[in-house]
Amino acid sequence: MKISDLAKQTGVSVTTIRHYEAEKLLSAPTRGDNNYRAYGQSHVSELIFVRNCRALNMTFEEIRVLLALKARRDVDCSAANLLLAEHIEHIDAELKRLKSVRTELVSLQALCTEASATADCGILKGIAKRENSVVEQSDRATHRNRQGV
């Protein structure tokens, strides 16, 4: 099947499929005489697996590990369990960070008590004056972008 058919069948864009191929999250397709990529049912299964992992907020590295485990049907699955435990810890940390961001946003929103010119906007002034705020901390690397994702 062509890449456009694979995209339709899996709900993943052509651009994303090519990106996953480049990241080695999807096995290389064969090439037809016309040099077009030719995908099979195994690519559909792989892509659905990767798509589902991404929906669970997993990094490319985490997905690579899971794909390697999935390919070896005879090994102990405790590595998958450990990976998920670590991923859950990252999710918990991100939830805590997002709760702090929300608290700060609510606090900033409270600075806007009435409509006024942007020069007098409490929100804009409050953001500009924040020091060591959660907003600054959110610039630090998160679980996903530390993994180059």
MODELLER restraints for C-alpha pairs under 7 A, 6 or more apart:
rsr = mdl.restraints
at = mdl.atoms
rsr.add(forms.Gaussian(group=physical.xy_distance, feature=features.Distance(at['CA:1:A'], at['CA:38:A']), mean=5.38, stdev=0.5))
rsr.add(forms.Gaussian(group=physical.xy_distance, feature=features.Distance(at['CA:1:A'], at['CA:39:A']), mean=4.97, stdev=0.5))
rsr.add(forms.Gaussian(group=physical.xy_distance, feature=features.Distance(at['CA:1:A'], at['CA:40:A']), mean=6.26, stdev=0.5))
rsr.add(forms.Gaussian(group=physical.xy_distance, feature=features.Distance(at['CA:2:A'], at['CA:37:A']), mean=6.37, stdev=0.5))
rsr.add(forms.Gaussian(group=physical.xy_distance, feature=features.Distance(at['CA:2:A'], at['CA:38:A']), mean=5.53, stdev=0.5))
rsr.add(forms.Gaussian(group=physical.xy_distance, feature=features.Distance(at['CA:2:A'], at['CA:39:A']), mean=6.22, stdev=0.5))
rsr.add(forms.Gaussian(group=physical.xy_distance, feature=features.Distance(at['CA:3:A'], at['CA:14:A']), mean=6.44, stdev=0.5))
rsr.add(forms.Gaussian(group=physical.xy_distance, feature=features.Distance(at['CA:3:A'], at['CA:37:A']), mean=6.76, stdev=0.5))
rsr.add(forms.Gaussian(group=physical.xy_distance, feature=features.Distance(at['CA:3:A'], at['CA:39:A']), mean=6.91, stdev=0.5))
rsr.add(forms.Gaussian(group=physical.xy_distance, feature=features.Distance(at['CA:4:A'], at['CA:14:A']), mean=6.34, stdev=0.5))
rsr.add(forms.Gaussian(group=physical.xy_distance, feature=features.Distance(at['CA:6:A'], at['CA:44:A']), mean=6.59, stdev=0.5))
rsr.add(forms.Gaussian(group=physical.xy_distance, feature=features.Distance(at['CA:7:A'], at['CA:13:A']), mean=5.38, stdev=0.5))
rsr.add(forms.Gaussian(group=physical.xy_distance, feature=features.Distance(at['CA:7:A'], at['CA:14:A']), mean=5.73, stdev=0.5))
rsr.add(forms.Gaussian(group=physical.xy_distance, feature=features.Distance(at['CA:10:A'], at['CA:44:A']), mean=6.65, stdev=0.5))
rsr.add(forms.Gaussian(group=physical.xy_distance, feature=features.Distance(at['CA:10:A'], at['CA:48:A']), mean=6.26, stdev=0.5))
rsr.add(forms.Gaussian(group=physical.xy_distance, feature=features.Distance(at['CA:20:A'], at['CA:26:A']), mean=5.84, stdev=0.5))
rsr.add(forms.Gaussian(group=physical.xy_distance, feature=features.Distance(at['CA:21:A'], at['CA:27:A']), mean=6.71, stdev=0.5))
rsr.add(forms.Gaussian(group=physical.xy_distance, feature=features.Distance(at['CA:21:A'], at['CA:28:A']), mean=6.62, stdev=0.5))
rsr.add(forms.Gaussian(group=physical.xy_distance, feature=features.Distance(at['CA:25:A'], at['CA:64:A']), mean=6.36, stdev=0.5))
rsr.add(forms.Gaussian(group=physical.xy_distance, feature=features.Distance(at['CA:26:A'], at['CA:43:A']), mean=7.00, stdev=0.5))
rsr.add(forms.Gaussian(group=physical.xy_distance, feature=features.Distance(at['CA:26:A'], at['CA:46:A']), mean=6.35, stdev=0.5))
rsr.add(forms.Gaussian(group=physical.xy_distance, feature=features.Distance(at['CA:26:A'], at['CA:47:A']), mean=6.66, stdev=0.5))
rsr.add(forms.Gaussian(group=physical.xy_distance, feature=features.Distance(at['CA:29:A'], at['CA:37:A']), mean=5.72, stdev=0.5))
rsr.add(forms.Gaussian(group=physical.xy_distance, feature=features.Distance(at['CA:29:A'], at['CA:38:A']), mean=5.56, stdev=0.5))
rsr.add(forms.Gaussian(group=physical.xy_distance, feature=features.Distance(at['CA:29:A'], at['CA:39:A']), mean=5.45, stdev=0.5))
rsr.add(forms.Gaussian(group=physical.xy_distance, feature=features.Distance(at['CA:30:A'], at['CA:37:A']), mean=5.88, stdev=0.5))
rsr.add(forms.Gaussian(group=physical.xy_distance, feature=features.Distance(at['CA:30:A'], at['CA:38:A']), mean=5.22, stdev=0.5))
rsr.add(forms.Gaussian(group=physical.xy_distance, feature=features.Distance(at['CA:30:A'], at['CA:39:A']), mean=6.91, stdev=0.5))
rsr.add(forms.Gaussian(group=physical.xy_distance, feature=features.Distance(at['CA:31:A'], at['CA:37:A']), mean=4.75, stdev=0.5))
rsr.add(forms.Gaussian(group=physical.xy_distance, feature=features.Distance(at['CA:31:A'], at['CA:38:A']), mean=5.61, stdev=0.5))
rsr.add(forms.Gaussian(group=physical.xy_distance, feature=features.Distance(at['CA:32:A'], at['CA:38:A']), mean=6.35, stdev=0.5))
rsr.add(forms.Gaussian(group=physical.xy_distance, feature=features.Distance(at['CA:50:A'], at['CA:63:A']), mean=6.78, stdev=0.5))
rsr.add(forms.Gaussian(group=physical.xy_distance, feature=features.Distance(at['CA:53:A'], at['CA:63:A']), mean=6.56, stdev=0.5))
rsr.add(forms.Gaussian(group=physical.xy_distance, feature=features.Distance(at['CA:59:A'], at['CA:144:A']), mean=5.52, stdev=0.5))
rsr.add(forms.Gaussian(group=physical.xy_distance, feature=features.Distance(at['CA:59:A'], at['CA:147:A']), mean=6.37, stdev=0.5))
rsr.add(forms.Gaussian(group=physical.xy_distance, feature=features.Distance(at['CA:59:A'], at['CA:149:A']), mean=6.12, stdev=0.5))
rsr.add(forms.Gaussian(group=physical.xy_distance, feature=features.Distance(at['CA:60:A'], at['CA:149:A']), mean=6.37, stdev=0.5))
rsr.add(forms.Gaussian(group=physical.xy_distance, feature=features.Distance(at['CA:61:A'], at['CA:147:A']), mean=6.80, stdev=0.5))
rsr.add(forms.Gaussian(group=physical.xy_distance, feature=features.Distance(at['CA:66:A'], at['CA:80:A']), mean=6.51, stdev=0.5))
rsr.add(forms.Gaussian(group=physical.xy_distance, feature=features.Distance(at['CA:90:A'], at['CA:143:A']), mean=6.22, stdev=0.5))
rsr.add(forms.Gaussian(group=physical.xy_distance, feature=features.Distance(at['CA:100:A'], at['CA:134:A']), mean=6.40, stdev=0.5))
rsr.add(forms.Gaussian(group=physical.xy_distance, feature=features.Distance(at['CA:101:A'], at['CA:134:A']), mean=5.60, stdev=0.5))
rsr.add(forms.Gaussian(group=physical.xy_distance, feature=features.Distance(at['CA:101:A'], at['CA:135:A']), mean=6.49, stdev=0.5))
rsr.add(forms.Gaussian(group=physical.xy_distance, feature=features.Distance(at['CA:104:A'], at['CA:134:A']), mean=6.96, stdev=0.5))
rsr.add(forms.Gaussian(group=physical.xy_distance, feature=features.Distance(at['CA:108:A'], at['CA:123:A']), mean=5.40, stdev=0.5))
rsr.add(forms.Gaussian(group=physical.xy_distance, feature=features.Distance(at['CA:108:A'], at['CA:126:A']), mean=6.27, stdev=0.5))
rsr.add(forms.Gaussian(group=physical.xy_distance, feature=features.Distance(at['CA:109:A'], at['CA:123:A']), mean=6.12, stdev=0.5))
rsr.add(forms.Gaussian(group=physical.xy_distance, feature=features.Distance(at['CA:111:A'], at['CA:122:A']), mean=4.79, stdev=0.5))
rsr.add(forms.Gaussian(group=physical.xy_distance, feature=features.Distance(at['CA:111:A'], at['CA:123:A']), mean=5.68, stdev=0.5))
rsr.add(forms.Gaussian(group=physical.xy_distance, feature=features.Distance(at['CA:112:A'], at['CA:121:A']), mean=6.67, stdev=0.5))
rsr.add(forms.Gaussian(group=physical.xy_distance, feature=features.Distance(at['CA:112:A'], at['CA:122:A']), mean=5.08, stdev=0.5))
rsr.add(forms.Gaussian(group=physical.xy_distance, feature=features.Distance(at['CA:112:A'], at['CA:123:A']), mean=5.89, stdev=0.5))
